[in-house]
Every structure is written in C-alpha cells, then in structure tokens.
Amino acid sequence: RCLADACAAFNKKGVVLGAYDGENPGEVELTPIGTKFDQEMGGNLRELIKGSGIKKGVARVFCNVCKDFQAVAVAGLGPQGVGFNLMENLDMCKENIRVAAGSGVVSLDDQGLGVIFVEAFCDAEAAAEGALLGAWKYQEFKNKEKQAILAKVDLFGSDDRQEWDRGIVKGDAQNVARKLEETPGNIMTPSVFTQVILDQLCPCGVQVEARDRDWLEAKKMHGFLTVAKGSCEQPLFLHLSYCGATPDDKPIILVGKGITFDTGGLCLKPCANMSEYRADMAGAAVIVGVMKAVATMALPCNVTGLIPLCENMPGGMAMKPGDIVTAVNGKSIRIENTDNEGRILLADILSFGATLDPCLTINIATLTNGMRKALGGGSSGVFTTSDVVWRQLNKAGAYTGDRVWRFPLWKYFTRKITDYVGVDVSNVGKGLGGASCLGAAFLMEFAPCADFVHLDITGTGMKSTGIGFPYLRKDLMTGRPTRTLVEFIYQIACPHDKPESVC
C-alpha cells in the first residue's frame, strides 16, 4: 500500500459497542457504555437497531452516524446474567464477550479502518483477547500494495487498563504461535524457527540455548536423529529457560513437538491437505507464545521449554518401517509407521526432561488424527497422571474459552504398545482404534516420574474452521491452546491473585 493510503486508513476510526438481548423478541439493550454513547448521539443508535435485534456473536455496522468515528459496530452479547455453564464447561459471560469483541473488530476491519476501539463490556481482559485475535491476519507474502491494513485495537470508555493489558498479552501470545504455524515450511525451517525464537524471547528475559547435531549425538538422542535423517535441514534442539522464582524451585517443563513440515516420511501422507502440516510444529509454537506471556507478566515461577526441531521427509536416508532405535532412557522403539514420528522424537526429549527434576511436565503435540476425529476443534485432548493438575487445567480452559477434555491413561493401552517380543515399545500398537490413547501410552513410557500432562492438539492447534470461534478467522491457524496454558501457569503461580468474574 502507498503511504498516503496507509495514513488515510489510520485516520479512520471505529468503535465496537455491545448489546444484550431484550425482554421481547427483536429488542436489544445496550451496555452501559453503549447507552452513554447513544445518549451523546441523541438516541440515533438505538433507533437504528430498534425492532430488528442483534443475534449473539453477530455485529451490525453503521457508518457516518457519529462525527468521531467513521463506523460503529454493535455486537450481540446474548442474554444478560449468564455465568458458568456446567454442561458446556464454560464461563459463558467471558466467552460471549470474546465473541462479541472479535466479531465487532472483524466487521470493522472489513471496512478498512486503521484504529478500532472496543468497549470493555464487563470484562476488559476477555474483550482484549477477542479483539486482538479477531484483528490478526496473515499476509506476509501478499503484494504490499494489496495488503489490508492491520488495524490497531484499543480500549474505549473504561479505565480497566490493567485487565485490558493482560488480555492483550494473552492474545498477542496466541498470535505469535499463529504466525509461526502459518508460515510455509520452506521459510519456517528449524534454523529460521530458532532465529524467530531468539528475536521473540530474548528481549523478554527468556534464556535460549540452541543445540546442534553433535550435541544430540553426544546425548544419544537416536530417536530424534532418526526422524531427522530424511531431510537436508539440520535438526536443532532448543532449551528455553524463564526464572521467575528462586533457583531451588523446581521448574514446570513444557515439551513441544517441533516438526516444521511433516510429509509422513516413507509412509507418505495424502497430497490433499498436506500443506496444513506446515503447522505440525504447533506444540513448539504454543510454547513460544506461552513463554513470552509468562515472561511479560513476570510470573513468580520457573518454566523450562524443550523444543526438538526437524522435518519428517522421505529422503534416501529416511527411517523405514521396521527400523528399531533406542531412546535416551534405554528403551527400544520399533518404527512401524513413519508418520507416527512425533512420539519417536518426543521420547528422547521427555527422557532428557526427566533429568531436570521438574515438578510438572506438560507435553504439547499435534500427535494423532484420532483426536481430531474424536473432538474436532471443540477442545484439546488431555492425558494426565494427576487429578489435581487436571482440575486446574480444566478450570483454565473454562475460563479462557479454549477448553480441554480428559482421556484415559489405562494399562489396557500400555499393554497394546509394549506387549512385543524383542522390542520394548511399538510406535503403532496392536489392534484397531484408540490411536490417541495409544500415543499417550507411548509417551508415558518416557515421561518423568513427576506429574505429567500430555495435550493432543491435532484438532485445535491447526486450521480454524471458523465454527464456534468468530474471533479466529476461518482457514487461518489457531495458535490454540496458548491462552489456556498461560492461564493454567498463572493460576499455579498466583493462586490468590485472580479476581472473580464480574459478569
């Protein structure tokens, strides 16, 4: 875009206001800030929406109704007085606000506005999250003259700046993950991913160490190296450290699958939709976003991130079905399917993580398509050894609107991947079905003895369907469940610092 067009766009401002369902069909009730705004307009806004109603999650845009704003969006919040919905396992008030803020921002963004103000509704944090996520778009490789303006979002009519800023931090963390996931595989190679992490995290006070092939060989990470053999891109291992507590406090370890492109290896994936697997490093991308948010918020805890980076390609040196490798902890793995590569390299990283004496290990990975079939994009699948950790994680998901759902870690599944003669573990397992549970059982063979959580994010962490989350544009990567993990760590680090919902 030429400078004149950009300047003109940033001189155009819009505002997002909210409206609740009225007592009668077709009636709406403006929020207090919306009511005040309407009074200053002489009641024009109420007249425009009178009788037609506004559905929850839908925004109506009115142009040239106010001299200060080129456009005003009124977004539907649904009924008043909603709180926690036990059946949905969701704080409905907060999620309705995210949806309203996101749909309002998307509607005004389509008008080409450069600055969009958003009212706080009754929760500035949720409003900021929805607004920032809705404003995000990926157009890095589009002709600059044809790129849309990236609208700036800001708070309107409220002094809840601290809560708004917290929401901006969380939304920005998720957008960082989305950008990493969206970047094509020929650009986002392991070395480029490493440089991006250095640029994103070092200014926040996160220490980043990058280890090369020689280090991996010295540590006997044969599983990781075997997965990487088929590609010309060199594998890298990243060790991230945030120290917000005393050195004696045991760290929370985050392990993220970092396959920067996954073809399936010799067990090649179908060509259709293979391009989506540029985001097979979604687990690693989420860790980057989480570490950035935790450091920015200066949470009083120690967090360590472990990220193995490589490609899974069908080269002349690629791993083959039937190959056997030995992981760091000494267990042998038979590779029956090269498209189940994630668990092979994660076995080494989890074994290495056990040597760091963590209080909790969280593994995040796009591990199995079975999870997408089971839950779609509704929630991330959780496997954990701790009921206490599950309750906290479930609470965080309900609070952020990015929910989680627990699956079993039964010995039934363990036997199906370990009951073999001549090898300790198979990367497929016996029988049909239960692929996600078998993947989690495999990881448990290498997990530290402390509390362990595995998040399978295949359904949630890749492309958005646009259904259920209007603030996540369709066909763009989601960056989920970044905000849920940030909130989870926040709840652990600051258990008495969270205000109750005011909805």
N, C-alpha and C positions, 0 to 999 in steps of 0.2 A: 504494500500500500504506500502511496506517496505521503509525505509528511503532512501535507495540507488535509488529506482525508483523515489521517490519524488524529490530528489536532481537532478537527471538526467533531469526530466521534467522541473524543474525551470531553468536549464541551457539552455533549448531550448527556443528560442525567435522567434517571428513572428511579422510582421508589416502589417497593413491594409492601403492601398492607394486607392484613388478614381479615377474614370474615367467617363467623360461625354460622351454623345452621340456625334459622329462626324457629319459632314455635309452630308456624304453619308452613306447609309446602310452598316453596318458591321464595320464602322470606329469608333474609340474612341479617345478622347482627354484626356490625363492625367491631373490631377490637377497640379498646380504649384509645390507643394511638390513632387507629383508623378513624374513630369518631371525632377526635380532636382535629385531625387533618380535614375531615369532611366539613366540620363547622367553620374552619378557616376558609373553605371554598364556598361557603354559603349553602351547603347541603346538596351541591351538584352531584357529588359522587354517589350518595345514597339514592338519588333519583335515577341515576343511570343503571344501577343494579336492582332497583325495586321491581319485584314481581317475577324476575327471571331466575333468581337463585344462582348459587355457585357451588358446584359439587366439590367434595373433598378431593384435594390433590389437583384441582384444575384452577388455572389462573385466567382471568379476563383482563385484557389490556385496553386502557382508554388513553387516547392521545390528545394533546392540546387542551387538557381540562384544567391545567394549573401552570402559572407562569414560571414557577421554579423548576418544574420537571417536564420534559418532553413527553413522558409516558408514565402512567400509573398502572401498576398491576395489582389486582385484588385477588388473593389466593384463598381458596376454600380450606378451612380448618376442620370441617365436620362438626359434630355436636360438641357443646361445651361440657366441662366437668368430667371428661374421660380421664382415667388413671391407668393403673396397671391391669392389663387383661391377662388373667391366668391361663385361659385357653390358648391364647396367642403367644404367651410367654413374652410379653412386650409392653413397655411403657408407651401406651398409645398416645398420650399427650405429646411427649417428646418426638415421637416418630411423625405424628401429624404436623408438627411444626417443621421438621426437616423437609417433609414432602411439600408443604406449602411454600417454604422459603426456596426450595430447589425449583419447583415448577414456576414460581414467580420470576426467579432470576433467568431461567431458560427462556421464558416468554419475552422478557425484556431484552435479553441478549440477542434474540432473533430480530429485534428492532434496530440492532447496530448501535446500542448505547455504550458509552465508554465507562460510565460510573453508575453503579446500581446500589442504591441504599435499601436496606432491609430492616424492617422493624424487628424488635426483639421478641414480639409476641409475648409469651410469659416465660420464655427460656432462651436467653441470648446465646448460650452455648450451642443448643440444638439448631437455632436459626443460622448461626455462623457456619456450622457444619454443612447444612443443606445448601446454603447459598454458595459456599466455596466449591463444593463438589459439583453443583449444577453449572457453575460458570466455567469449569475446566473443559478444555477441548484439546485434541492433539492434531497439530497441523505443521509439524516441524519441517516437512518436506514438500509442502504446498507452495506454489509460486507466491512470493511475498506480496505481489500486487493483488492476489486473490484471497489472501488470508483474512479471516474475520478478526475483528477487534477482540482482544482478550479483556473483557470487562473487569473492572475493579469493583469489589463489593465492600460496603461499609455499613456501620450501624446507624440507624435512624431513630430519632425521637426518644432515646433512652440513655441512661448513664451506666448501664450494665456492662461497662467496658471490659472489666476483668473476665467475666464469663464469656463475653464475645471473643476476646483474645484467646481464651482456652479452646474454644471451638475452632478458631482459625488455625491454631497449632495442630489440632487433630485432623482437620480437613486437609491441611497442607501435607501432613504426613501421608495420608492416603493418596493424595495426588502425586507425591513423589514416587510411591510404589506404582501408581498407574502409568506414569511416564516411562519408568523402567520396563514395565511389562509391554507397553505399546510399541516401543522402539524395535524395528525389524532386526532379525538375527544377524544379518550381515554387518550391521552397525554395532549392536549391543553384544559384542564378543566378550569373553571373560576378561581380557585386558582392559577393554573400554568400560565394562561394568566396574572394574576396580578403580579406574580413574574417576568415574562418577561418584563412587562412594567416598573417595578421598575428598572430592570437592564439596560433597554434601555434609559429611560428618565431622571432618577435622575442625572446621570453624565452630562447631557446636561443643567441642571439647571431648569428642569421642576418639580414642586411640585406634588406629587402623594398622594392622600388620598384614602384609601380603607374602605368602609363601609359594615357592615355585616347585617344579617337578622334583628337583634334587631333594628338597625338604620332605616332600611326600614319600619319596623312595626311602629316605632315611627313617621315616616314621612307619614304614611298612604298610602304607595305605594302598594295598594292592587292589581292593575293590574300586576305589576312586580312580586309580590309574587305569584299570581295565576298562571302565566305562569311557574314559577319555581317549583310548587308543585309536579309535576310528576317525578322529578329527585331526586336522593340521593345527587347529588352535590349541595353544598350550594351556593345560589346566592350572588353576590358581586356587589357593585356599586362603580365605580372609578370616582374620581373628580380630573382632571388634570388642573394645572394652570401654564401658562407661562406669566410672567410680563415683557414686553419689553418697556412699556410706563409708564406714571405716574399712580398712583392708581386711579386718578379721571377719567381716560379714560375708557369708557365702553368697556367691552370685546366682542370679537367675540366668540360665543359659538358653539362648534361642538358637535353634539349628534350622537352617533354611535350605531347601533343595534349590540348587542354582544351575540347572540345565538351561543354558542360554538359547539353545534350539534343540528340539527333540524330534528326530525323524523316526524314532523307533529302532534305529540300528538295522541290523540284518533282518530282523522281524519288522519290516517296514510298515509304517502307518499308511492308511489310505490317503491318497493325494488330497481328496476333498477335505477341507478344513484343517489341513496340516499346518497352515500358516499360523493358526491360533497358538501353536506350540512354541512360538517365539516367547510366549509367556509361561513356559514350563519352569521358569525361574521365579514364579510368583512368590514362593515361600521366601526366597532370598530378598526379593523386592520389598515384601512386607516387613522383614527385619530391618531393612534400611530405614523405612518410614517410622517404625516403632522406635528405633534407636535415636533418630532425630528428634522425635517428640519427647521422649523421656529426658534427653539431654537439654532440650529447650525449656522444659518445665522444671528442670533441676530437681528431679525426684530423688528422695533420700534412699537410694538402693544401689546395688551393684548389678549391672546387666552385662552379660557377655554374648556376643553374636558369633556364630561359627557358620561360614558360608563356603561350600565347595562349588567351584565354577568350572564348567566344561560343556562341551557339546556331545550329543549322542548321535554319531554319524555312521553310515555303512561303508567305511573305508576298507582298504586292503588289510589293515592291522586290527580291524574291529573285533570285539568279542563275539563269540559264536555260541549258539545254543549247545549246551552240554559242557561248556567250559566250567572249570572249578577254580575258585580263588579263595584265599584265606584273608579274613579281615584282621584288623588291628588286635582284637581280643582273642585271636587264635582260632575262631570258628570258621569252618569251611562252608562255602556257599556254592551250590550248583546253579548255574545260569541256564534256566530252561526257556526263558523268554527275554530277549534283549530289550524289549520295550518296557520291561519292568526294571529299568536301570536305576530309578531313583532310590529304591531301597538298598541297592548294592553300594552306592557311594555313601549313603547316609549311615550305613552300618559302620563304616570307618570313622565317620565324624562323631557319631554318638559314642563309640568306644573311646575316642580321644577325649570327648567332653567329660566322660566319667573320671578322667584323671585330674580334672579341675575342681573336684569336690563341690558340686553345685548343691543348692538347696532345692532347686526345681529345674527340670529340663523340659522345654517346650519345642517340639519338632513341628515345623510348618512345611507342608509339601502338597503339590498337585500330584498325589500319589496314584490314585486309581480312578478310572472312569466309572467304576461301580458306585462311587459316592455321588457322582453327577446323576446317575440313574435313580439313586435312592432318594436324594433330597433336592435335585435340581439346583436352582440358585437360592432356595429358601434359607438355608443355613449351612454352616460348616460342620463336618462330622468330627466328633471328639472321642478319643480313646484315652482314658486316664486310669492310673492306679490309685488315685486319691479322691475320695468323696468330697473332702473339704475344698480341694482345688476346683473340682467340678462345680460346686455350688457358687464359688466366686466367679468362675469363668461364665457360668450360665447367667449370673446376675449382671455381669458386664455386658453380655450380648443383649440382654433385655433392655438395658439402659441405653445402649448405642443404636439399637435397631438392627444391628448386624448379628443375628442370633447364631447359637451353636446347639448341637443336639448330640447326646451321648450314645455311643455304640459299645458293645461288649468286648472285653478282652478275656474271653473264656479259654480254658485249656483245650477245649474242643478244637479251636482254631490253631493253637500252638502245635498240637499233635499232627495236624494236617500239613504243616510245613517242616516238621522235624522228624517225622517217622520214616526215615530213609536209611538204607544200608550203605555205608561207605562215605556218607557226607552228613554234615551237621544240619544244614538248612537248605531248603529249596526256595528260589525266588518266585515260584508259582504256587506250589502246594497241590495237594490231592483233591480230587472231586470237583464238582461244579458249584458255582455260586460263592457268595461270601467274599468276593475279591478284596473289598475294603478291609474286612476283618482279618483276612489272611495277611494283607500288607502290614497292618498294625501289629499283628502277632510276630511277624518277621522282625520288625523294628524293636520289639520288646526283648528279643534275644541279644540285643546290643546296647540297650538303654542303661543308663546309670542306675545304681541301686536306690537313689533318692526318688522323690515324687517325679512322675513322668507324665507328660501330656503329648499326644500326637493329634495334630489338626490336619485333616484331609480336606483341602480347599479346592479340589478339582471343579466342583460345581459353582463355587462362589468367587474364586480368585482370578478367573479368566474373563471371557467376554460377557458383557452385560446384555441381558435380553430386553432390558427396558421395562420389564414387568415387576411391579411391586416397589421399585425404587426410582421414581421420576427424576431424582437428583443424580442418577448415574445414567448418562446417555447411552442409548442402545448402540450395540456393536463396538463400544469402547471398553477397554479393560477396566476392571472394577477397583483393584487395589485392596479388596477385602481379604481378611478381616482386620485391617490395620488398627482401626479405632477401637475395636473390641479388645485387642491385646494391650493397647495403650491404657485403656480404662481399667483393665484387669491389673496391670502393674501399678497403676495409680491407687487402686483400692488396697493393694497389699502394702504399698509404701506409705500411704496416708490414710489409714483406716478410719480416722475420726475427722477427716477434713472435707467430707463430701456433703454438701447441703442437700436436704430432701427436695423432691420435686415440688415446685410451686404451682403445678398445673391443677 
